[in-house]
Amino acid sequence: MNSKSWLLACACLVALHGAARAQNAPITFEPGGQGTNWTWTVFENDTNPAVEIVANPAPGGLNTSSQVMRFTALQAGQPWAGCESQHGADIGTFSFSQANCTIRMLVYKPVTSNVGVKFARADSGAEPEILVANTQVGQWEELVFDFSSRIGTYGGTNVDQIIFFPDFNLAGRTGNHTIYIDNVRFGPAIQPDGPATPAPTPNHSQVISLFSGAYTNVPVSTWSAPWDQADVSTYLIGADEIKYYSNMVYAGIEFTSPTINATGMSHFHMDIWTPEPTAMPTAFRVKLVDFGANGVWSGGDDVEHELSFNANSNPPLVTGNWVSLDIPLSAFTGLVTRAHLAQLILSGGLARVFVDNIYFHDGSVSVDEPVQRPVVARLEPNHPNPFNPSTTLRYELARPGHATLTVHDLQGRLVRTLVDGGVPAGFHTATWDGTDSRGHLGASGVYFSRLAVDGVPVETRRMVLLK
């Protein structure tokens, strides 16, 4: 083989490899478009009537497409009846990144119920579906599915099958429901609609803290257990970190190594913020589980109790404001022992919840005035923003100090360290070229720059990389 033929062959192999690593999208169901001639298999739908590609039942407005997918959910079918593409051959093989982890799709339904989207690997391995309910009937509506928490996970890597659950309703159907799906698109991560200000600073003096910037936290085994149905990520307000739960049906938080002895505590505290509607009968539930002296789940001596909060409780649930739940442990009447607490389970009707200041306390309040740190440094917004391929970060130190300027992704993971060392007083600049510590260019999406001086967090800024 001559050199020209060898180079051509290599180029073809690279092209084929690249094509195999990207999803075939958008899925438009148009003539000659993605999804139209895919092999769709229907499951758990009684007689399993086939998926159909049909004319748009209501062209105009949000959807001017000529063709859409039609799925008939039978009353006799299972609540999780759905359809799936063929492994590999249809959607291709790809992994989630910040460039493709937000999925938008149009639905047209006769009822309000959850729509589920799930992805599976060639070995049939998968993580749970993400459920989003439509709010409109008899018209096209866009639903948004956030898969950002699947970036880098087993179920978000090398997936090659998409699965739809068009009418996921565990209460069952009152009849046959015809659902239309169209224009399934993959886009970059989006910043969640979250609080603009931090939760109130706690002032209890004797605490056992799971998560709070005001205290030293005990070890937490996981903020989202493998058995739960929720996604968790880090949300930043300045330098304040907050846990953000999305796609939440129930979230399992475990602290098993070691368990917590709260026998000397009198209250459980957490602050929550939600953008979701909180009118009755919506509820938010908090469950504490004690594993007993043997320290294992289902060991015969477990105890637990769950409390529910709503718009009529004290305190009431509200939308768009921090709510401080400061709960006497005596209210958890079934929690007759508290020496080996191991689980906190959050559930209810709120799909998106921001939580902060999760701790146990004995009721005592600190009488010391909070220490006011002088402003010794600041981090300015990067410029340009959004940017491609590089951006400049400008920061100021009022006095010399050890400055650390770092870049983090949407999940709070360190991407790049730009500055780490002694810096004189005055203004300084640093440039980020969009690459990580190994020189790999990052995906499009949201990143955060963080400045700390002498180990004290100063400021965090939001940056958007667009490629």
C-alpha positions as CSV (number, residue, x, y, z in Angstrom):
1,M,0.0,0.0,0.0
2,N,1.5,3.4,-1.0
3,S,1.6,6.3,1.5
4,K,-1.4,8.1,-0.1
5,S,-3.6,4.9,0.1
6,W,-2.5,4.3,3.7
7,L,-3.4,7.9,4.8
8,L,-6.8,7.6,3.0
9,A,-7.5,4.3,4.9
10,C,-6.5,5.8,8.2
11,A,-8.8,8.8,7.5
12,C,-11.7,6.5,6.8
13,L,-11.1,4.5,10.0
14,V,-11.0,7.7,12.0
15,A,-14.2,8.9,10.4
16,L,-16.0,5.6,11.0
17,H,-14.8,5.7,14.7
18,G,-16.0,9.3,15.1
19,A,-19.4,8.4,13.6
20,A,-19.8,5.5,16.0
21,R,-19.2,7.8,19.0
22,A,-21.9,10.3,18.2
23,Q,-25.7,10.0,18.5
24,N,-27.8,10.1,15.4
25,A,-29.9,13.1,16.1
26,P,-32.1,15.1,16.0
27,I,-34.8,12.4,15.8
28,T,-37.3,14.2,13.5
29,F,-39.3,11.3,12.0
30,E,-39.3,13.3,8.8
31,P,-38.9,11.6,5.4
32,G,-35.3,10.5,5.2
33,G,-34.7,11.8,8.8
34,Q,-33.5,10.1,11.9
35,G,-36.1,7.8,13.6
36,T,-38.3,7.3,10.5
37,N,-36.8,4.0,9.4
38,W,-35.5,2.8,12.7
39,T,-36.5,-0.5,14.2
40,W,-38.9,0.3,17.0
41,T,-39.9,-2.5,19.3
42,V,-43.0,-2.0,21.6
43,F,-43.0,-3.7,25.0
44,E,-45.4,-4.3,27.9
45,N,-48.3,-2.9,26.0
46,D,-50.7,-5.9,26.0
47,T,-50.9,-6.8,22.2
48,N,-48.0,-4.4,21.5
49,P,-49.4,-2.4,18.5
50,A,-46.6,-1.2,16.4
51,V,-45.2,2.3,16.5
52,E,-46.4,4.4,13.5
53,I,-44.8,7.3,11.6
54,V,-47.8,9.4,10.7
55,A,-48.8,12.9,9.7
56,N,-48.6,15.7,12.3
57,P,-52.0,15.8,14.0
58,A,-51.7,19.5,14.8
59,P,-49.2,21.3,12.6
60,G,-48.3,24.9,13.5
61,G,-47.1,26.7,16.6
62,L,-44.4,24.7,18.4
63,N,-44.4,21.9,15.7
64,T,-44.5,22.5,12.0
65,S,-43.1,19.1,11.1
66,S,-44.9,17.0,8.5
67,Q,-44.3,13.6,10.2
68,V,-44.3,12.4,13.9
69,M,-44.2,9.2,15.9
70,R,-47.5,7.8,17.1
71,F,-47.7,5.4,20.1
72,T,-50.9,3.9,21.3
73,A,-50.8,3.1,25.1
74,L,-53.5,0.5,25.7
75,Q,-55.6,0.5,28.8
76,A,-54.7,-3.2,29.3
77,G,-51.0,-2.4,28.9
78,Q,-48.5,-1.9,31.8
79,P,-48.0,1.7,33.1
80,W,-44.4,1.4,31.9
81,A,-45.4,0.3,28.4
82,G,-43.1,1.9,25.8
83,C,-40.9,1.5,22.7
84,E,-37.2,1.1,22.1
85,S,-34.8,1.6,19.2
86,Q,-32.6,-1.2,18.0
87,H,-29.2,-1.5,19.8
88,G,-26.4,0.3,18.0
89,A,-27.9,0.4,14.5
90,D,-30.4,3.3,15.1
91,I,-29.2,6.0,17.5
92,G,-25.5,4.9,17.3
93,T,-23.1,4.6,20.3
94,F,-22.3,7.7,22.4
95,S,-21.6,9.0,25.9
96,F,-23.1,11.9,27.7
97,S,-21.1,15.0,28.0
98,Q,-21.9,18.6,28.8
99,A,-22.5,19.2,25.1
100,N,-25.4,16.7,24.7
101,C,-26.9,15.9,28.2
102,T,-30.1,18.0,27.9
103,I,-32.8,16.3,25.8
104,R,-35.7,18.2,24.5
105,M,-38.7,16.6,22.8
106,L,-42.2,17.6,21.7
107,V,-45.2,15.6,22.9
108,Y,-48.9,15.7,22.1
109,K,-51.1,13.8,24.6
110,P,-54.7,13.4,25.5
111,V,-53.9,13.2,29.3
112,T,-51.4,14.5,31.7
113,S,-48.9,11.8,32.9
114,N,-45.2,11.2,33.1
115,V,-43.1,10.7,29.9
116,G,-40.0,8.6,30.5
117,V,-36.7,8.6,28.6
118,K,-34.1,6.0,29.2
119,F,-30.8,4.9,27.5
120,A,-29.2,1.4,27.5
121,R,-25.9,0.0,26.6
122,A,-25.1,-2.9,24.2
123,D,-24.8,-5.2,27.2
124,S,-28.4,-4.0,28.2
125,G,-27.0,-2.2,31.2
126,A,-28.9,0.9,32.0
127,E,-29.7,3.5,34.7
128,P,-33.3,4.4,35.6
129,E,-35.5,6.4,33.3
130,I,-36.0,10.1,33.8
131,L,-39.6,11.0,34.1
132,V,-41.1,14.4,33.2
133,A,-44.9,15.1,33.2
134,N,-46.7,17.0,30.5
135,T,-48.9,19.8,31.6
136,Q,-51.0,20.4,28.5
137,V,-53.4,18.2,26.6
138,G,-54.5,18.4,23.0
139,Q,-51.6,20.5,21.9
140,W,-47.8,20.2,21.4
141,E,-45.6,20.8,24.4
142,E,-41.9,20.7,24.9
143,L,-40.5,18.5,27.7
144,V,-36.9,18.9,28.9
145,F,-34.9,15.9,30.4
146,D,-31.7,16.6,32.3
147,F,-29.1,13.8,31.9
148,S,-26.2,15.9,33.2
149,S,-25.8,13.6,36.3
150,R,-25.2,10.7,33.9
151,I,-22.0,12.2,32.6
152,G,-19.2,9.7,33.2
153,T,-21.4,7.1,34.9
154,Y,-21.8,3.5,33.7
155,G,-25.3,4.2,32.4
156,G,-24.2,7.3,30.6
157,T,-21.2,5.9,28.8
158,N,-21.3,4.0,25.5
159,V,-25.1,3.9,25.3
160,D,-26.6,2.7,22.0
161,Q,-30.4,2.5,22.6
162,I,-33.1,5.1,23.4
163,I,-36.3,4.0,25.2
164,F,-39.5,6.0,25.5
165,F,-42.3,5.5,28.1
166,P,-45.0,7.8,26.6
167,D,-47.7,7.3,29.3
168,F,-46.0,6.3,32.5
169,N,-48.8,6.3,35.1
170,L,-48.7,3.8,38.0
171,A,-52.3,4.6,38.7
172,G,-53.3,3.0,35.4
173,R,-55.2,4.2,32.4
174,T,-58.9,4.8,32.0
175,G,-58.8,4.1,28.3
176,N,-56.5,3.8,25.3
177,H,-54.3,6.8,24.9
178,T,-52.7,8.0,21.7
179,I,-49.5,9.9,22.2
180,Y,-47.4,11.6,19.6
181,I,-43.6,12.3,19.9
182,D,-41.5,14.5,17.7
183,N,-38.2,16.4,17.4
184,V,-36.0,14.7,20.0
185,R,-32.9,16.9,20.3
186,F,-29.7,16.7,22.3
187,G,-28.2,19.9,23.6
188,P,-25.7,21.3,26.2
189,A,-26.2,21.3,29.9
190,I,-28.4,24.1,31.3
191,Q,-28.0,26.0,34.5
192,P,-30.9,24.9,36.8
193,D,-33.5,27.5,37.8
194,G,-32.3,27.8,41.4
195,P,-32.0,30.2,44.3
196,A,-30.2,33.5,43.8
197,T,-29.2,33.8,47.5
198,P,-27.8,31.2,50.0
199,A,-29.9,29.6,52.7
200,P,-29.9,31.4,56.1
201,T,-26.6,30.9,58.0
202,P,-27.2,28.5,60.9
203,N,-26.2,29.5,64.4
204,H,-26.6,26.3,66.4
205,S,-23.5,25.5,68.5
206,Q,-23.7,21.7,69.2
207,V,-24.3,19.9,65.9
208,I,-23.6,16.8,63.9
209,S,-23.5,18.1,60.4
210,L,-23.9,16.1,57.2
211,F,-23.7,19.1,54.8
212,S,-23.2,22.7,55.7
213,G,-20.4,25.3,55.1
214,A,-20.9,26.6,58.6
215,Y,-19.7,23.3,60.3
216,T,-17.3,20.4,59.9
217,N,-19.2,17.7,58.2
218,V,-19.2,14.0,59.1
219,P,-18.6,11.4,56.3
220,V,-21.5,10.7,54.0
221,S,-21.3,7.5,52.0
222,T,-23.5,8.7,49.1
223,W,-25.8,11.6,48.3
224,S,-27.7,9.4,45.8
225,A,-27.8,5.7,46.6
226,P,-27.8,3.2,43.7
227,W,-31.4,2.2,44.7
228,D,-32.9,5.7,44.5
229,Q,-34.6,7.5,41.7
230,A,-32.9,10.9,41.7
231,D,-30.0,12.8,40.2
232,V,-27.8,15.0,42.3
233,S,-25.3,17.7,41.4
234,T,-23.6,20.7,43.0
235,Y,-25.1,24.2,42.6
236,L,-23.0,27.2,43.4
237,I,-24.0,30.6,44.8
238,G,-20.7,32.4,45.0
239,A,-18.5,30.1,47.0
240,D,-21.5,28.4,48.7
241,E,-22.1,24.9,47.6
242,I,-25.7,23.5,47.6
243,K,-26.9,20.0,46.8
244,Y,-29.3,20.0,43.8
245,Y,-31.7,17.1,43.3
246,S,-33.4,16.8,39.9
247,N,-35.7,14.2,38.3
248,M,-36.4,13.2,41.9
249,V,-38.9,10.5,42.8
250,Y,-37.0,9.6,46.0
251,A,-33.5,10.4,47.0
252,G,-31.4,8.1,49.2
253,I,-28.7,9.7,51.3
254,E,-26.6,7.2,53.3
255,F,-24.1,7.7,56.1
256,T,-23.1,4.1,57.1
257,S,-19.3,4.4,57.6
258,P,-19.8,5.2,60.4
259,T,-23.4,5.6,61.3
260,I,-24.5,8.6,63.4
261,N,-25.2,8.6,67.1
262,A,-27.8,11.4,67.6
263,T,-29.0,10.4,71.1
264,G,-27.6,13.7,72.4
265,M,-29.4,15.7,69.8
266,S,-32.9,17.1,70.0
267,H,-33.6,18.4,66.4
268,F,-33.0,17.6,62.7
269,H,-32.5,20.6,60.4
270,M,-32.4,21.1,56.7
271,D,-33.1,24.1,54.3
272,I,-34.9,23.4,51.1
273,W,-35.7,25.5,48.0
274,T,-37.8,24.4,45.0
275,P,-38.9,26.0,41.8
276,E,-41.8,23.5,41.6
277,P,-45.5,24.3,42.4
278,T,-46.2,23.7,46.1
279,A,-50.0,24.1,46.2
280,M,-51.9,21.3,47.9
281,P,-51.8,18.3,47.7
282,T,-48.0,18.5,46.8
283,A,-45.9,17.2,49.6
284,F,-42.2,16.9,50.6
285,R,-41.3,14.0,52.8
286,V,-38.4,13.4,55.1
287,K,-37.5,9.9,56.5
288,L,-34.8,9.0,59.0
289,V,-33.7,5.4,59.3
290,D,-31.7,3.8,62.2
291,F,-30.0,0.5,61.3
292,G,-29.9,-0.6,64.9
293,A,-26.9,-2.0,67.0
294,N,-25.8,-4.4,64.2
295,G,-25.4,-1.4,61.9
296,V,-26.9,-3.1,58.8
297,W,-30.1,-2.6,56.9
298,S,-32.8,-5.2,57.5
299,G,-30.9,-6.7,60.3
300,G,-34.0,-7.1,62.5
301,D,-33.5,-4.1,64.6
302,D,-34.1,-1.3,62.1
303,V,-36.5,1.6,63.0
304,E,-37.6,4.5,60.9
305,H,-40.2,7.3,60.6
306,E,-41.3,9.7,57.8
307,L,-42.8,13.2,58.1
308,S,-44.6,15.0,55.4
309,F,-44.7,18.8,54.7
310,N,-47.1,20.7,52.5
311,A,-48.5,24.2,51.9
312,N,-50.6,23.9,55.1
313,S,-47.9,22.5,57.4
314,N,-45.7,24.4,59.8
315,P,-43.5,25.6,58.3
316,P,-45.4,25.6,54.9
317,L,-43.9,24.6,51.6
318,V,-43.5,27.6,49.3
319,T,-42.2,28.0,45.8
320,G,-39.1,30.1,45.1
321,N,-38.1,30.7,48.8
322,W,-35.9,29.0,51.3
323,V,-37.8,26.9,53.8
324,S,-36.1,25.9,57.0
325,L,-37.2,22.6,58.4
326,D,-36.1,22.5,62.0
327,I,-37.8,19.3,63.3
328,P,-37.9,18.0,66.8
329,L,-36.6,14.4,66.7
330,S,-39.5,13.5,69.0
331,A,-41.8,14.1,66.0
332,F,-40.2,11.1,64.4
333,T,-42.3,8.9,66.7
334,G,-41.3,5.6,65.1
335,L,-37.6,6.4,65.4
336,V,-37.4,4.9,68.9
337,T,-33.6,4.5,68.7
338,R,-31.2,7.1,67.3
339,A,-27.7,5.7,68.1
340,H,-27.1,4.2,64.6
341,L,-28.8,6.6,62.1
342,A,-27.7,5.6,58.6
343,Q,-30.2,6.9,56.0
344,L,-32.0,10.1,55.1
345,I,-34.7,9.6,52.4
346,L,-36.3,12.5,50.6
347,S,-39.4,12.0,48.5
348,G,-42.8,13.6,47.6
349,G,-44.0,15.5,44.6
350,L,-41.1,17.9,44.1
351,A,-39.0,16.8,41.1
352,R,-36.4,19.6,41.7
353,V,-35.1,20.4,45.2
354,F,-32.1,22.4,46.4
355,V,-30.9,21.5,49.9
356,D,-28.4,22.9,52.3
357,N,-27.5,22.9,56.0
358,I,-28.4,19.3,56.8
359,Y,-27.5,18.6,60.4
360,F,-28.7,17.4,63.9
361,H,-28.4,19.8,66.8
362,D,-29.2,19.9,70.6
363,G,-31.1,23.2,70.5
364,S,-28.2,25.3,71.8
365,V,-27.5,28.5,70.0
366,S,-24.2,30.2,69.5
367,V,-24.0,33.6,71.2
368,D,-20.8,34.7,69.5
369,E,-21.0,37.3,66.9
370,P,-20.0,36.0,63.5
371,V,-16.5,36.9,62.4
372,Q,-16.6,39.4,59.6
373,R,-13.8,38.7,57.2
374,P,-12.4,41.8,55.5
375,V,-12.6,41.8,51.8
376,V,-9.0,41.0,50.7
377,A,-9.6,39.8,47.2
378,R,-12.2,39.6,44.4
379,L,-12.7,37.7,41.1
380,E,-14.2,39.6,38.2
381,P,-16.4,38.1,35.5
382,N,-14.4,36.5,32.8
383,H,-14.2,38.1,29.4
384,P,-15.4,37.2,26.9
385,N,-18.3,35.1,28.2
386,P,-19.6,33.0,26.5
387,F,-16.2,32.3,24.9
388,N,-14.4,30.2,22.2
389,P,-11.7,29.1,22.4
390,S,-10.2,31.1,25.4
391,T,-11.2,33.6,28.0
392,T,-9.4,35.9,30.4
393,L,-10.0,35.9,34.2
394,R,-9.1,39.1,36.2
395,Y,-8.7,39.1,39.9
396,E,-7.4,41.4,42.6
397,L,-5.6,40.9,46.0
398,A,-5.6,43.7,48.5
399,R,-2.6,42.2,50.1
400,P,-0.1,39.5,49.2
401,G,-1.3,35.9,49.7
402,H,-1.4,32.4,48.4
403,A,-4.0,32.5,45.6
404,T,-5.7,29.5,44.0
405,L,-7.7,30.0,40.9
406,T,-9.4,26.9,39.6
407,V,-11.9,25.8,37.0
408,H,-14.7,23.3,37.8
409,D,-17.4,21.6,35.7
410,L,-21.2,21.7,36.4
411,Q,-20.8,18.8,38.9
412,G,-18.2,20.6,40.9
413,R,-15.3,18.4,39.6
414,L,-11.9,20.1,39.2
415,V,-11.1,20.7,35.5
416,R,-8.0,22.9,35.6
417,T,-5.8,24.8,38.1
418,L,-4.8,28.2,36.6
419,V,-3.1,29.7,39.6
420,D,-1.6,28.1,42.7
421,G,1.1,30.0,44.5
422,G,2.2,33.3,46.1
423,V,0.7,36.4,44.5
424,P,1.6,40.0,45.3
425,A,-1.1,42.6,45.9
426,G,-2.8,44.2,42.9
427,F,-4.6,43.1,39.8
428,H,-3.7,39.9,38.0
429,T,-5.0,38.0,35.0
430,A,-5.1,34.4,33.9
431,T,-6.2,32.8,30.7
432,W,-8.1,29.5,30.3
433,D,-8.0,27.9,26.9
434,G,-10.9,25.5,27.6
435,T,-8.6,22.5,28.2
436,D,-8.3,20.3,31.2
437,S,-5.1,19.4,33.1
438,R,-4.2,16.8,30.4
439,G,-4.6,19.3,27.6
440,H,-8.0,17.9,26.4
441,L,-10.5,20.4,25.2
442,G,-13.7,20.4,27.3
443,A,-17.2,20.0,26.0
444,S,-19.5,23.0,25.4
445,G,-21.4,23.9,28.5
446,V,-21.3,25.7,31.9
447,Y,-18.1,25.9,34.0
448,F,-17.2,27.8,37.2
449,S,-14.0,29.7,38.1
450,R,-13.2,29.8,41.8
451,L,-10.8,32.1,43.6
452,A,-9.4,31.3,47.1
453,V,-6.8,33.2,49.0
454,D,-4.8,31.6,51.9
455,G,-7.3,28.7,51.7
456,V,-10.3,30.9,52.2
457,P,-12.9,30.8,49.3
458,V,-13.4,34.3,47.9
459,E,-15.7,34.2,44.9
460,T,-17.1,31.9,42.2
461,R,-18.0,33.0,38.6
462,R,-20.1,31.2,36.0
463,M,-18.5,30.7,32.5
464,V,-20.0,29.3,29.3
465,L,-17.8,27.5,26.7
466,L,-19.3,27.4,23.3
467,K,-17.6,25.4,20.5
